[in-house]
Amino acid sequence: MSEYQYYEFLAIDRPLDARQQQELRALSTRARITATRFVNTYHWGDFKGDPRLLMSQYFDAFLYLANWGTRQLMLRLPASLLDVEAASRYAATDSACAWTAGDHVIVQLTSEKEDEYWEEGGEDSLSSIIPVRSELAGGDRRLLYLAWLLSVDAGESEDNQLEPAVPPGLATLSAALQSFAEFLRLDEDLLSVAAEASKPLDPIEPSAAELTGWVARLPVEEKDALLARLASGDPNLGMELARRFRGGRDGSADEKGSRSVAELKDAARRHREQRARLTAERRAQEQARREHAQAAAHERHLAALAPRQDQAWERVYAAIGTRQPARYDEAVELLGALRAVSERERRPEVFDRRLLELRQQHPKKQGLLRRLERAGLIDGPGNVRGEQR
């Protein structure tokens, strides 16, 4: 298989101007570049740019995937919306890390699992994942906790390490967070057991009364500054206010969890084994149901065939007379049913006699003989099953 790499960058808060687009064009003559997007694919060679540097200078989101298994996401937020120290409590490994770039904080998530079967399609993931950036900017720490689980899943966390604060709502991930977890192939059993300690998610959107009361308590000078930012078109103001409001209601954001990495991994193993048992049981039940239904249908077929055996033999002869292979299959299937009827009626010798007569009438039809032998109706060329040679 040839190599395949996909790079996609998004500019969300500020579109790229003409000068910036020209700078990016110098990195690739083949890339698709617009005021908000940079996309390129490689089947040989490598991208000349440094994604970390490009994120610090131009973009707010980045997705990368390669057909050998590497997948990566980066999100850039203003430092006013994400505290790098808070992010680093969840992301401080090769698989999940955070750093400051000027007035921004960048979070990088990497998965190095090898895909069993490579299928293109992950290239469409960024559009479904990107809403997690607004959720994180608004104070929702579920993405950060998933980043920590990514490190646990990659084996980069010590077994005695305690989990960071468990945010609410892990059991009810948003569609964007689900896409995030799927793209990075986060262990679903690890996520399931982690979610057991997560409280239900409170509505992120405050009621009008809550918001009015909160705004009323802000200092006048601060309100003036916020209005000035709103009038200037600050794209992050709404997310910043949501984060501040949410942070004011969430007093447990910096508390440690109570479970160790080893406890979570052991619980995930038990959950995986239990899920495998339940899956096997469901499959066995479904298989038994199908077999029972097939057996019942077969019995009904034989019961309907019993009083019409002569007509069925006529159909057999007619099918064989066409000399068409497909009709031979039809004849052999019908003969199998006729044998089953004869055995139910305890008259197998009647069927065997008629089958022998049929064989004697068509001694040179090797295609028919092979089909009869494969169906177990004869023991070999010209011999009815059970007949002495």
PESULJO-V282908 format. One record per residue. N is the residue number from 1. RES is the residue in three letters. SS is DSSP state (~ for helix, > for strand, _ for the rest). PSI is psi in whole degrees, -180 to 180 (999 if undefined). Layout:
n=N res=RES ss=SS psi=PSI
n=N res=RES ss=SS psi=PSI
This chain:
n=1 res=MET ss=_ psi=133
n=2 res=SER ss=_ psi=160
n=3 res=GLU ss=_ psi=149
n=4 res=TYR ss=_ psi=127
n=5 res=GLN ss=> psi=142
n=6 res=TYR ss=> psi=129
n=7 res=TYR ss=> psi=132
n=8 res=GLU ss=> psi=127
n=9 res=PHE ss=> psi=146
n=10 res=LEU ss=> psi=136
n=11 res=ALA ss=_ psi=116
n=12 res=ILE ss=_ psi=-52
n=13 res=ASP ss=_ psi=-36
n=14 res=ARG ss=_ psi=128
n=15 res=PRO ss=_ psi=157
n=16 res=LEU ss=_ psi=135
n=17 res=ASP ss=_ psi=178
n=18 res=ALA ss=~ psi=-40
n=19 res=ARG ss=~ psi=-45
n=20 res=GLN ss=~ psi=-40
n=21 res=GLN ss=~ psi=-38
n=22 res=GLN ss=~ psi=-38
n=23 res=GLU ss=~ psi=-41
n=24 res=LEU ss=~ psi=-34
n=25 res=ARG ss=~ psi=-30
n=26 res=ALA ss=_ psi=-21
n=27 res=LEU ss=_ psi=-24
n=28 res=SER ss=_ psi=127
n=29 res=THR ss=_ psi=-14
n=30 res=ARG ss=_ psi=-16
n=31 res=ALA ss=_ psi=151
n=32 res=ARG ss=> psi=116
n=33 res=ILE ss=> psi=127
n=34 res=THR ss=_ psi=-175
n=35 res=ALA ss=_ psi=-16
n=36 res=THR ss=_ psi=-3
n=37 res=ARG ss=> psi=143
n=38 res=PHE ss=> psi=120
n=39 res=VAL ss=> psi=135
n=40 res=ASN ss=> psi=151
n=41 res=THR ss=> psi=151
n=42 res=TYR ss=> psi=129
n=43 res=HIS ss=_ psi=-9
n=44 res=TRP ss=_ psi=156
n=45 res=GLY ss=_ psi=-175
n=46 res=ASP ss=_ psi=160
n=47 res=PHE ss=_ psi=133
n=48 res=LYS ss=_ psi=-20
n=49 res=GLY ss=_ psi=165
n=50 res=ASP ss=_ psi=110
n=51 res=PRO ss=~ psi=-37
n=52 res=ARG ss=~ psi=-42
n=53 res=LEU ss=~ psi=-42
n=54 res=LEU ss=~ psi=-37
n=55 res=MET ss=~ psi=-38
n=56 res=SER ss=~ psi=-26
n=57 res=GLN ss=~ psi=-35
n=58 res=TYR ss=_ psi=-37
n=59 res=PHE ss=_ psi=163
n=60 res=ASP ss=_ psi=-13
n=61 res=ALA ss=> psi=149
n=62 res=PHE ss=> psi=138
n=63 res=LEU ss=> psi=136
n=64 res=TYR ss=> psi=140
n=65 res=LEU ss=> psi=151
n=66 res=ALA ss=> psi=151
n=67 res=ASN ss=_ psi=-5
n=68 res=TRP ss=_ psi=0
n=69 res=GLY ss=_ psi=-18
n=70 res=THR ss=_ psi=133
n=71 res=ARG ss=> psi=140
n=72 res=GLN ss=> psi=144
n=73 res=LEU ss=> psi=144
n=74 res=MET ss=> psi=140
n=75 res=LEU ss=> psi=134
n=76 res=ARG ss=> psi=130
n=77 res=LEU ss=> psi=151
n=78 res=PRO ss=> psi=144
n=79 res=ALA ss=_ psi=-22
n=80 res=SER ss=_ psi=-16
n=81 res=LEU ss=_ psi=-19
n=82 res=LEU ss=_ psi=120
n=83 res=ASP ss=_ psi=125
n=84 res=VAL ss=~ psi=-33
n=85 res=GLU ss=~ psi=-40
n=86 res=ALA ss=~ psi=-42
n=87 res=ALA ss=~ psi=-38
n=88 res=SER ss=~ psi=-19
n=89 res=ARG ss=_ psi=-23
n=90 res=TYR ss=_ psi=-31
n=91 res=ALA ss=_ psi=98
n=92 res=ALA ss=> psi=39
n=93 res=THR ss=_ psi=-178
n=94 res=ASP ss=_ psi=-34
n=95 res=SER ss=_ psi=-28
n=96 res=ALA ss=> psi=119
n=97 res=CYS ss=> psi=163
n=98 res=ALA ss=> psi=145
n=99 res=TRP ss=> psi=164
n=100 res=THR ss=> psi=136
n=101 res=ALA ss=> psi=96
n=102 res=GLY ss=_ psi=-124
n=103 res=ASP ss=_ psi=15
n=104 res=HIS ss=> psi=163
n=105 res=VAL ss=> psi=133
n=106 res=ILE ss=> psi=131
n=107 res=VAL ss=> psi=129
n=108 res=GLN ss=> psi=131
n=109 res=LEU ss=> psi=132
n=110 res=THR ss=> psi=137
n=111 res=SER ss=> psi=130
n=112 res=GLU ss=_ psi=20
n=113 res=LYS ss=_ psi=144
n=114 res=GLU ss=_ psi=126
n=115 res=ASP ss=_ psi=132
n=116 res=GLU ss=_ psi=-42
n=117 res=TYR ss=_ psi=122
n=118 res=TRP ss=_ psi=125
n=119 res=GLU ss=_ psi=129
n=120 res=GLU ss=_ psi=151
n=121 res=GLY ss=_ psi=-25
n=122 res=GLY ss=~ psi=-15
n=123 res=GLU ss=~ psi=-21
n=124 res=ASP ss=~ psi=6
n=125 res=SER ss=~ psi=-32
n=126 res=LEU ss=~ psi=-38
n=127 res=SER ss=~ psi=-33
n=128 res=SER ss=~ psi=-20
n=129 res=ILE ss=~ psi=-31
n=130 res=ILE ss=_ psi=-28
n=131 res=PRO ss=~ psi=-17
n=132 res=VAL ss=~ psi=-25
n=133 res=ARG ss=~ psi=-44
n=134 res=SER ss=~ psi=-38
n=135 res=GLU ss=~ psi=-44
n=136 res=LEU ss=~ psi=-42
n=137 res=ALA ss=~ psi=-29
n=138 res=GLY ss=_ psi=3
n=139 res=GLY ss=_ psi=2
n=140 res=ASP ss=_ psi=115
n=141 res=ARG ss=_ psi=11
n=142 res=ARG ss=~ psi=-39
n=143 res=LEU ss=~ psi=-41
n=144 res=LEU ss=~ psi=-39
n=145 res=TYR ss=~ psi=-39
n=146 res=LEU ss=~ psi=-35
n=147 res=ALA ss=~ psi=-41
n=148 res=TRP ss=~ psi=-42
n=149 res=LEU ss=~ psi=-33
n=150 res=LEU ss=~ psi=-40
n=151 res=SER ss=~ psi=-40
n=152 res=VAL ss=~ psi=-46
n=153 res=ASP ss=~ psi=-33
n=154 res=ALA ss=_ psi=-3
n=155 res=GLY ss=_ psi=25
n=156 res=GLU ss=_ psi=6
n=157 res=SER ss=_ psi=139
n=158 res=GLU ss=_ psi=144
n=159 res=ASP ss=_ psi=-30
n=160 res=ASN ss=_ psi=0
n=161 res=GLN ss=_ psi=136
n=162 res=LEU ss=> psi=147
n=163 res=GLU ss=_ psi=153
n=164 res=PRO ss=_ psi=-177
n=165 res=ALA ss=_ psi=133
n=166 res=VAL ss=_ psi=113
n=167 res=PRO ss=_ psi=157
n=168 res=PRO ss=_ psi=156
n=169 res=GLY ss=_ psi=12
n=170 res=LEU ss=_ psi=-25
n=171 res=ALA ss=_ psi=-13
n=172 res=THR ss=_ psi=69
n=173 res=LEU ss=_ psi=146
n=174 res=SER ss=_ psi=165
n=175 res=ALA ss=~ psi=-37
n=176 res=ALA ss=~ psi=-42
n=177 res=LEU ss=~ psi=-35
n=178 res=GLN ss=~ psi=-44
n=179 res=SER ss=~ psi=-39
n=180 res=PHE ss=~ psi=-50
n=181 res=ALA ss=~ psi=-38
n=182 res=GLU ss=~ psi=-42
n=183 res=PHE ss=~ psi=-42
n=184 res=LEU ss=_ psi=4
n=185 res=ARG ss=_ psi=43
n=186 res=LEU ss=_ psi=135
n=187 res=ASP ss=_ psi=117
n=188 res=GLU ss=~ psi=-29
n=189 res=ASP ss=~ psi=-39
n=190 res=LEU ss=~ psi=-43
n=191 res=LEU ss=~ psi=-40
n=192 res=SER ss=~ psi=-45
n=193 res=VAL ss=~ psi=-32
n=194 res=ALA ss=~ psi=-37
n=195 res=ALA ss=~ psi=-17
n=196 res=GLU ss=_ psi=-25
n=197 res=ALA ss=_ psi=7
n=198 res=SER ss=_ psi=130
n=199 res=LYS ss=_ psi=159
n=200 res=PRO ss=_ psi=149
n=201 res=LEU ss=_ psi=126
n=202 res=ASP ss=_ psi=151
n=203 res=PRO ss=_ psi=130
n=204 res=ILE ss=_ psi=-38
n=205 res=GLU ss=_ psi=124
n=206 res=PRO ss=_ psi=158
n=207 res=SER ss=_ psi=164
n=208 res=ALA ss=~ psi=-39
n=209 res=ALA ss=~ psi=-43
n=210 res=GLU ss=~ psi=-46
n=211 res=LEU ss=~ psi=-41
n=212 res=THR ss=~ psi=-44
n=213 res=GLY ss=~ psi=-40
n=214 res=TRP ss=~ psi=-44
n=215 res=VAL ss=~ psi=-39
n=216 res=ALA ss=~ psi=-29
n=217 res=ARG ss=_ psi=-8
n=218 res=LEU ss=_ psi=144
n=219 res=PRO ss=_ psi=148
n=220 res=VAL ss=~ psi=-43
n=221 res=GLU ss=~ psi=-38
n=222 res=GLU ss=~ psi=-38
n=223 res=LYS ss=~ psi=-41
n=224 res=ASP ss=~ psi=-42
n=225 res=ALA ss=~ psi=-39
n=226 res=LEU ss=~ psi=-40
n=227 res=LEU ss=~ psi=-38
n=228 res=ALA ss=~ psi=-40
n=229 res=ARG ss=~ psi=-38
n=230 res=LEU ss=~ psi=-44
n=231 res=ALA ss=~ psi=-29
n=232 res=SER ss=_ psi=-2
n=233 res=GLY ss=_ psi=30
n=234 res=ASP ss=_ psi=116
n=235 res=PRO ss=_ psi=-14
n=236 res=ASN ss=_ psi=1
n=237 res=LEU ss=~ psi=-46
n=238 res=GLY ss=~ psi=-44
n=239 res=MET ss=~ psi=-37
n=240 res=GLU ss=~ psi=-43
n=241 res=LEU ss=~ psi=-40
n=242 res=ALA ss=~ psi=-42
n=243 res=ARG ss=~ psi=-45
n=244 res=ARG ss=~ psi=-41
n=245 res=PHE ss=~ psi=-45
n=246 res=ARG ss=~ psi=-42
n=247 res=GLY ss=~ psi=-34
n=248 res=GLY ss=~ psi=-27
n=249 res=ARG ss=~ psi=-19
n=250 res=ASP ss=_ psi=97
n=251 res=GLY ss=_ psi=-3
n=252 res=SER ss=_ psi=15
n=253 res=ALA ss=_ psi=-30
n=254 res=ASP ss=_ psi=7
n=255 res=GLU ss=_ psi=146
n=256 res=LYS ss=_ psi=150
n=257 res=GLY ss=_ psi=173
n=258 res=SER ss=_ psi=-7
n=259 res=ARG ss=_ psi=145
n=260 res=SER ss=> psi=166
n=261 res=VAL ss=~ psi=-43
n=262 res=ALA ss=~ psi=-41
n=263 res=GLU ss=~ psi=-42
n=264 res=LEU ss=~ psi=-42
n=265 res=LYS ss=~ psi=-39
n=266 res=ASP ss=~ psi=-41
n=267 res=ALA ss=~ psi=-37
n=268 res=ALA ss=~ psi=-38
n=269 res=ARG ss=~ psi=-46
n=270 res=ARG ss=~ psi=-40
n=271 res=HIS ss=~ psi=-41
n=272 res=ARG ss=~ psi=-43
n=273 res=GLU ss=~ psi=-42
n=274 res=GLN ss=~ psi=-41
n=275 res=ARG ss=~ psi=-39
n=276 res=ALA ss=~ psi=-40
n=277 res=ARG ss=~ psi=-46
n=278 res=LEU ss=~ psi=-39
n=279 res=THR ss=~ psi=-43
n=280 res=ALA ss=~ psi=-40
n=281 res=GLU ss=~ psi=-43
n=282 res=ARG ss=~ psi=-40
n=283 res=ARG ss=~ psi=-41
n=284 res=ALA ss=~ psi=-41
n=285 res=GLN ss=~ psi=-41
n=286 res=GLU ss=~ psi=-40
n=287 res=GLN ss=~ psi=-43
n=288 res=ALA ss=~ psi=-40
n=289 res=ARG ss=~ psi=-43
n=290 res=ARG ss=~ psi=-43
n=291 res=GLU ss=~ psi=-40
n=292 res=HIS ss=~ psi=-43
n=293 res=ALA ss=~ psi=-40
n=294 res=GLN ss=~ psi=-41
n=295 res=ALA ss=~ psi=-41
n=296 res=ALA ss=~ psi=-41
n=297 res=ALA ss=~ psi=-38
n=298 res=HIS ss=~ psi=-42
n=299 res=GLU ss=~ psi=-40
n=300 res=ARG ss=~ psi=-38
n=301 res=HIS ss=~ psi=-44
n=302 res=LEU ss=~ psi=-40
n=303 res=ALA ss=~ psi=-37
n=304 res=ALA ss=~ psi=-29
n=305 res=LEU ss=~ psi=-30
n=306 res=ALA ss=~ psi=-48
n=307 res=PRO ss=_ psi=-1
n=308 res=ARG ss=_ psi=37
n=309 res=GLN ss=~ psi=-39
n=310 res=ASP ss=~ psi=-44
n=311 res=GLN ss=~ psi=-36
n=312 res=ALA ss=~ psi=-40
n=313 res=TRP ss=~ psi=-37
n=314 res=GLU ss=~ psi=-39
n=315 res=ARG ss=~ psi=-36
n=316 res=VAL ss=~ psi=-50
n=317 res=TYR ss=~ psi=-39
n=318 res=ALA ss=~ psi=-42
n=319 res=ALA ss=~ psi=-43
n=320 res=ILE ss=~ psi=-34
n=321 res=GLY ss=~ psi=-19
n=322 res=THR ss=_ psi=-21
n=323 res=ARG ss=_ psi=25
n=324 res=GLN ss=_ psi=125
n=325 res=PRO ss=~ psi=-41
n=326 res=ALA ss=~ psi=-36
n=327 res=ARG ss=~ psi=-29
n=328 res=TYR ss=~ psi=-43
n=329 res=ASP ss=~ psi=-43
n=330 res=GLU ss=~ psi=-44
n=331 res=ALA ss=~ psi=-43
n=332 res=VAL ss=~ psi=-40
n=333 res=GLU ss=~ psi=-42
n=334 res=LEU ss=~ psi=-37
n=335 res=LEU ss=~ psi=-38
n=336 res=GLY ss=~ psi=-42
n=337 res=ALA ss=~ psi=-39
n=338 res=LEU ss=~ psi=-37
n=339 res=ARG ss=~ psi=-44
n=340 res=ALA ss=~ psi=-39
n=341 res=VAL ss=~ psi=-42
n=342 res=SER ss=~ psi=-36
n=343 res=GLU ss=~ psi=-38
n=344 res=ARG ss=~ psi=-36
n=345 res=GLU ss=_ psi=1
n=346 res=ARG ss=_ psi=40
n=347 res=ARG ss=_ psi=53
n=348 res=PRO ss=~ psi=-27
n=349 res=GLU ss=~ psi=-28
n=350 res=VAL ss=~ psi=-46
n=351 res=PHE ss=~ psi=-45
n=352 res=ASP ss=~ psi=-38
n=353 res=ARG ss=~ psi=-45
n=354 res=ARG ss=~ psi=-37
n=355 res=LEU ss=~ psi=-39
n=356 res=LEU ss=~ psi=-41
n=357 res=GLU ss=~ psi=-41
n=358 res=LEU ss=~ psi=-44
n=359 res=ARG ss=~ psi=-40
n=360 res=GLN ss=~ psi=-27
n=361 res=GLN ss=~ psi=-19
n=362 res=HIS ss=_ psi=61
n=363 res=PRO ss=_ psi=-20
n=364 res=LYS ss=_ psi=5
n=365 res=LYS ss=_ psi=83
n=366 res=GLN ss=~ psi=-35
n=367 res=GLY ss=~ psi=-39
n=368 res=LEU ss=~ psi=-42
n=369 res=LEU ss=~ psi=-42
n=370 res=ARG ss=~ psi=-39
n=371 res=ARG ss=~ psi=-41
n=372 res=LEU ss=~ psi=-39
n=373 res=GLU ss=~ psi=-44
n=374 res=ARG ss=~ psi=-33
n=375 res=ALA ss=_ psi=-4
n=376 res=GLY ss=_ psi=16
n=377 res=LEU ss=_ psi=-23
n=378 res=ILE ss=> psi=153
n=379 res=ASP ss=> psi=-20
n=380 res=GLY ss=> psi=-179
n=381 res=PRO ss=_ psi=113
n=382 res=GLY ss=_ psi=-3
n=383 res=ASN ss=> psi=120
n=384 res=VAL ss=> psi=141
n=385 res=ARG ss=_ psi=129
n=386 res=GLY ss=_ psi=-12
n=387 res=GLU ss=_ psi=141
n=388 res=GLN ss=_ psi=135
n=389 res=ARG ss=_ psi=999
